[in-house]
């Protein structure tokens, strides 16, 4: 069989292509493996760093989202919370003294018997508190008789050791005595301001009240008097309140400037 002869140049080229690549004299299989291992470690470190950066960015984005949610939610204030009402009833006996103006004026001494009932309300998680009450009293003295009916509402704040309230009291009263004669009239006590100092179990209290009257004969002109006051009548008071189990005892001294004289009293209250 005829076999064509191959050119020596073709044989040489074929041998060069089929032969394995020659390694450098100083290179060996261990050196090549070491180089590949270093490259793989470098790649793994870069991948790990990229993964850690992505985790950090995800955590940072989650923290920002939580902060935005908390900022968007309404914050609870110390002055907000559900209201808790409590009805109350308090009978009272007040010592009543009416003194006329002038050196020769007489004095009527007696008592005012009455009671008040209403609702006290305060915030369970806040400092606001208030009360709305209806009261009535019959006045009997050595010189005459009188009546007093009131409807008022008051609101204030009461931290642990101090408090204050302001309110409005609508009333109708009269007194016909020998020392002072006060014609029947409708009026408003405003502002009625009272402050408290001390814990709820025992505290001192004080306050002032300006009164505005419809009856002109009852209106006091304080510009003609040396006594401080404003409105048509003016009252100041000071007292003490004690909490005993479910009862509350209260004693308050008050003095009111009225037309033709003054009205003084010492009020004793029993809270239930």
C-alpha positions as a Python dict, from the first residue, in 0.01 Angstrom:
ca = {
    (1, 'X'): (0, 0, 0),
    (2, 'X'): (118, 340, -85),
    (3, 'X'): (186, 570, 206),
    (4, 'X'): (263, 935, 139),
    (5, 'X'): (578, 1062, 297),
    (6, 'X'): (536, 1349, 543),
    (7, 'X'): (749, 1650, 520),
    (8, 'X'): (997, 1691, 805),
    (9, 'X'): (865, 2045, 866),
    (10, 'X'): (513, 1916, 913),
    (11, 'X'): (632, 1653, 1155),
    (12, 'X'): (817, 1911, 1357),
    (13, 'X'): (513, 2140, 1375),
    (14, 'X'): (289, 1855, 1484),
    (15, 'X'): (527, 1757, 1757),
    (16, 'X'): (537, 2114, 1888),
    (17, 'X'): (163, 2135, 1905),
    (18, 'X'): (110, 1799, 2071),
    (19, 'X'): (391, 1829, 2323),
    (20, 'X'): (305, 1947, 2680),
    (21, 'X'): (417, 2298, 2769),
    (22, 'X'): (765, 2310, 2904),
    (23, 'X'): (807, 2424, 3260),
    (24, 'X'): (1074, 2667, 3369),
    (25, 'X'): (1377, 2518, 3530),
    (26, 'X'): (1295, 2668, 3872),
    (27, 'X'): (921, 2598, 3852),
    (28, 'X'): (754, 2283, 3969),
    (29, 'X'): (410, 2149, 4047),
    (30, 'X'): (419, 2281, 4413),
    (31, 'X'): (499, 2635, 4304),
    (32, 'X'): (208, 2641, 4061),
    (33, 'X'): (-32, 2508, 4327),
    (34, 'X'): (85, 2768, 4579),
    (35, 'X'): (22, 3052, 4334),
    (36, 'X'): (-330, 2927, 4263),
    (37, 'X'): (-399, 2893, 4638),
    (38, 'X'): (-298, 3255, 4709),
    (39, 'X'): (-525, 3376, 4431),
    (40, 'X'): (-816, 3173, 4568),
    (41, 'X'): (-758, 3309, 4920),
    (42, 'X'): (-753, 3664, 4788),
    (43, 'X'): (-1080, 3604, 4605),
    (44, 'X'): (-1239, 3447, 4916),
    (45, 'X'): (-1133, 3742, 5133),
    (46, 'X'): (-1276, 3989, 4883),
    (47, 'X'): (-1604, 3793, 4874),
    (48, 'X'): (-1619, 3783, 5255),
    (49, 'X'): (-1558, 4158, 5281),
    (50, 'X'): (-1829, 4225, 5023),
    (51, 'X'): (-2072, 3999, 5213),
    (52, 'X'): (-1994, 4175, 5544),
    (53, 'X'): (-2047, 4517, 5383),
    (54, 'X'): (-2382, 4404, 5244),
    (55, 'X'): (-2489, 4274, 5588),
    (56, 'X'): (-2386, 4603, 5753),
    (57, 'X'): (-2581, 4804, 5495),
    (58, 'X'): (-2889, 4587, 5550),
    (59, 'X'): (-2865, 4631, 5929),
    (60, 'X'): (-2818, 5006, 5890),
    (61, 'X'): (-3121, 5029, 5662),
    (62, 'X'): (-3329, 4828, 5914),
    (63, 'X'): (-3223, 5063, 6198),
    (64, 'X'): (-3315, 5367, 5988),
    (65, 'X'): (-3655, 5212, 5910),
    (66, 'X'): (-3722, 5142, 6279),
    (67, 'X'): (-3623, 5499, 6372),
    (68, 'X'): (-3856, 5640, 6106),
    (69, 'X'): (-4142, 5421, 6232),
    (70, 'X'): (-4085, 5529, 6593),
    (71, 'X'): (-4067, 5893, 6485),
    (72, 'X'): (-4392, 5863, 6290),
    (73, 'X'): (-4575, 5712, 6588),
    (74, 'X'): (-4729, 5966, 6830),
    (75, 'X'): (-4530, 5997, 7148),
    (76, 'X'): (-4711, 5954, 7475),
    (77, 'X'): (-4702, 6265, 7693),
    (78, 'X'): (-4695, 6269, 8073),
    (79, 'X'): (-5006, 6485, 8052),
    (80, 'X'): (-5202, 6227, 7845),
    (81, 'X'): (-5387, 5918, 7949),
    (82, 'X'): (-5731, 5772, 8017),
    (83, 'X'): (-5949, 5964, 8261),
    (84, 'X'): (-6063, 5793, 8578),
    (85, 'X'): (-6378, 5947, 8736),
    (86, 'X'): (-6474, 5910, 9100),
    (87, 'X'): (-6799, 6040, 9250),
    (88, 'X'): (-6787, 6201, 9592),
    (89, 'X'): (-7012, 6344, 9860),
    (90, 'X'): (-6903, 6584, 10133),
    (91, 'X'): (-7124, 6726, 10409),
    (92, 'X'): (-6981, 7032, 10581),
    (93, 'X'): (-7035, 7262, 10877),
    (94, 'X'): (-6884, 7609, 10847),
    (95, 'X'): (-6849, 7865, 11119),
    (96, 'X'): (-6989, 8188, 10973),
    (97, 'X'): (-6914, 8541, 11092),
    (98, 'X'): (-7051, 8857, 10928),
    (99, 'X'): (-6899, 9187, 11036),
    (100, 'X'): (-7024, 9528, 10932),
    (101, 'X'): (-6788, 9811, 10844),
    (102, 'X'): (-6738, 10099, 11088),
    (103, 'X'): (-6652, 10118, 11456),
    (104, 'X'): (-7013, 10084, 11578),
    (105, 'X'): (-7104, 9793, 11350),
    (106, 'X'): (-7234, 9468, 11493),
    (107, 'X'): (-7121, 9110, 11433),
    (108, 'X'): (-7336, 8812, 11337),
    (109, 'X'): (-7201, 8474, 11448),
    (110, 'X'): (-7344, 8143, 11339),
    (111, 'X'): (-7296, 7846, 11110),
    (112, 'X'): (-7353, 7734, 10754),
    (113, 'X'): (-7480, 7378, 10718),
    (114, 'X'): (-7460, 7210, 10380),
    (115, 'X'): (-7314, 6949, 10150),
    (116, 'X'): (-7157, 6914, 9810),
    (117, 'X'): (-7162, 6627, 9563),
    (118, 'X'): (-6991, 6577, 9234),
    (119, 'X'): (-6729, 6392, 9036),
    (120, 'X'): (-6353, 6406, 9068),
    (121, 'X'): (-6152, 6291, 8768),
    (122, 'X'): (-5783, 6245, 8702),
    (123, 'X'): (-5555, 6092, 8442),
    (124, 'X'): (-5418, 5750, 8524),
    (125, 'X'): (-5091, 5818, 8340),
    (126, 'X'): (-5077, 6194, 8369),
    (127, 'X'): (-5087, 6490, 8605),
    (128, 'X'): (-5416, 6653, 8506),
    (129, 'X'): (-5707, 6638, 8748),
    (130, 'X'): (-6037, 6812, 8793),
    (131, 'X'): (-6374, 6815, 8965),
    (132, 'X'): (-6728, 6926, 8897),
    (133, 'X'): (-6966, 6970, 9188),
    (134, 'X'): (-7300, 7104, 9306),
    (135, 'X'): (-7324, 7248, 9657),
    (136, 'X'): (-7585, 7404, 9878),
    (137, 'X'): (-7581, 7563, 10225),
    (138, 'X'): (-7820, 7718, 10473),
    (139, 'X'): (-7677, 7997, 10688),
    (140, 'X'): (-7807, 8059, 11040),
    (141, 'X'): (-7649, 8325, 11261),
    (142, 'X'): (-7731, 8530, 11567),
    (143, 'X'): (-7842, 8817, 11342),
    (144, 'X'): (-8014, 8654, 11045),
    (145, 'X'): (-8034, 8379, 10785),
    (146, 'X'): (-7917, 8316, 10432),
    (147, 'X'): (-7870, 8059, 10153),
    (148, 'X'): (-7599, 7976, 9902),
    (149, 'X'): (-7627, 7740, 9601),
    (150, 'X'): (-7334, 7676, 9365),
    (151, 'X'): (-7241, 7483, 9052),
    (152, 'X'): (-6877, 7486, 8952),
    (153, 'X'): (-6604, 7306, 8762),
    (154, 'X'): (-6230, 7316, 8824),
    (155, 'X'): (-5923, 7182, 8643),
    (156, 'X'): (-5557, 7168, 8736),
    (157, 'X'): (-5235, 6970, 8765),
    (158, 'X'): (-5124, 6758, 9059),
    (159, 'X'): (-4765, 6629, 9065),
    (160, 'X'): (-4646, 6441, 9371),
    (161, 'X'): (-4567, 6732, 9604),
    (162, 'X'): (-4749, 7034, 9459),
    (163, 'X'): (-5050, 7126, 9254),
    (164, 'X'): (-5273, 7406, 9130),
    (165, 'X'): (-5620, 7443, 8987),
    (166, 'X'): (-5837, 7711, 8833),
    (167, 'X'): (-6210, 7711, 8785),
    (168, 'X'): (-6542, 7885, 8752),
    (169, 'X'): (-6826, 7880, 9006),
    (170, 'X'): (-7178, 8000, 8923),
    (171, 'X'): (-7392, 8072, 9228),
    (172, 'X'): (-7697, 8240, 9376),
    (173, 'X'): (-7693, 8355, 9737),
    (174, 'X'): (-7834, 8600, 9987),
    (175, 'X'): (-7798, 8692, 10352),
    (176, 'X'): (-8030, 8910, 10560),
    (177, 'X'): (-7869, 8993, 10894),
    (178, 'X'): (-7825, 9271, 11144),
    (179, 'X'): (-7455, 9327, 11070),
    (180, 'X'): (-7470, 9293, 10691),
    (181, 'X'): (-7760, 9273, 10447),
    (182, 'X'): (-7679, 9108, 10114),
    (183, 'X'): (-7958, 9118, 9857),
    (184, 'X'): (-8032, 8804, 9652),
    (185, 'X'): (-7818, 8790, 9340),
    (186, 'X'): (-7668, 8561, 9081),
    (187, 'X'): (-7293, 8576, 9040),
    (188, 'X'): (-6979, 8409, 8912),
    (189, 'X'): (-6658, 8335, 9096),
    (190, 'X'): (-6382, 8366, 8838),
    (191, 'X'): (-6101, 8310, 8854),
    (192, 'X'): (-6099, 8075, 9147),
    (193, 'X'): (-5736, 7979, 9194),
    (194, 'X'): (-5616, 7730, 9451),
    (195, 'X'): (-5270, 7586, 9513),
    (196, 'X'): (-5170, 7276, 9709),
    (197, 'X'): (-4838, 7200, 9874),
    (198, 'X'): (-4757, 6852, 10004),
    (199, 'X'): (-4840, 6488, 9925),
    (200, 'X'): (-5197, 6371, 9876),
    (201, 'X'): (-5210, 6225, 10228),
    (202, 'X'): (-5158, 6567, 10390),
    (203, 'X'): (-5120, 6902, 10220),
    (204, 'X'): (-5158, 7275, 10276),
    (205, 'X'): (-5382, 7475, 10047),
    (206, 'X'): (-5443, 7839, 9970),
    (207, 'X'): (-5635, 8037, 9714),
    (208, 'X'): (-5798, 8356, 9595),
    (209, 'X'): (-6133, 8425, 9428),
    (210, 'X'): (-6268, 8725, 9239),
    (211, 'X'): (-6648, 8754, 9225),
    (212, 'X'): (-6867, 8925, 8968),
    (213, 'X'): (-7227, 9006, 9068),
    (214, 'X'): (-7543, 9106, 8889),
    (215, 'X'): (-7692, 9305, 9178),
    (216, 'X'): (-7544, 9657, 9185),
    (217, 'X'): (-7602, 9703, 9558),
    (218, 'X'): (-7370, 9408, 9622),
    (219, 'X'): (-7081, 9537, 9412),
    (220, 'X'): (-6778, 9657, 9606),
    (221, 'X'): (-6564, 9945, 9476),
    (222, 'X'): (-6211, 9846, 9580),
    (223, 'X'): (-6070, 10177, 9466),
    (224, 'X'): (-6241, 10332, 9770),
    (225, 'X'): (-6101, 10074, 10015),
    (226, 'X'): (-5760, 10010, 10163),
    (227, 'X'): (-5824, 9636, 10136),
    (228, 'X'): (-5670, 9462, 9836),
    (229, 'X'): (-5910, 9306, 9590),
    (230, 'X'): (-6062, 9317, 9245),
    (231, 'X'): (-6399, 9230, 9098),
    (232, 'X'): (-6721, 9296, 9294),
    (233, 'X'): (-6617, 9079, 9590),
    (234, 'X'): (-6283, 8926, 9677),
    (235, 'X'): (-6190, 8626, 9892),
    (236, 'X'): (-5872, 8461, 10013),
    (237, 'X'): (-5841, 8130, 10195),
    (238, 'X'): (-5588, 7900, 10360),
    (239, 'X'): (-5627, 7553, 10506),
    (240, 'X'): (-5515, 7196, 10563),
    (241, 'X'): (-5635, 6865, 10418),
    (242, 'X'): (-5570, 6522, 10571),
    (243, 'X'): (-5643, 6184, 10412),
    (244, 'X'): (-5741, 5910, 10659),
    (245, 'X'): (-5805, 5571, 10499),
    (246, 'X'): (-6119, 5629, 10287),
    (247, 'X'): (-6206, 5958, 10457),
    (248, 'X'): (-6066, 6305, 10405),
    (249, 'X'): (-6077, 6582, 10666),
    (250, 'X'): (-6039, 6942, 10560),
    (251, 'X'): (-6027, 7270, 10750),
    (252, 'X'): (-6016, 7604, 10568),
    (253, 'X'): (-6025, 7963, 10692),
    (254, 'X'): (-6162, 8217, 10446),
    (255, 'X'): (-6231, 8591, 10443),
    (256, 'X'): (-6441, 8769, 10182),
    (257, 'X'): (-6488, 9140, 10133),
    (258, 'X'): (-6857, 9212, 10071),
    (259, 'X'): (-7068, 9524, 10040),
    (260, 'X'): (-7088, 9691, 10382),
    (261, 'X'): (-6839, 9465, 10559),
    (262, 'X'): (-6669, 9128, 10558),
    (263, 'X'): (-6769, 8765, 10569),
    (264, 'X'): (-6539, 8526, 10752),
    (265, 'X'): (-6559, 8160, 10820),
    (266, 'X'): (-6388, 7842, 10923),
    (267, 'X'): (-6497, 7555, 10701),
    (268, 'X'): (-6478, 7192, 10808),
    (269, 'X'): (-6529, 6925, 10546),
    (270, 'X'): (-6560, 6547, 10563),
    (271, 'X'): (-6490, 6369, 10235),
    (272, 'X'): (-6639, 6028, 10161),
}
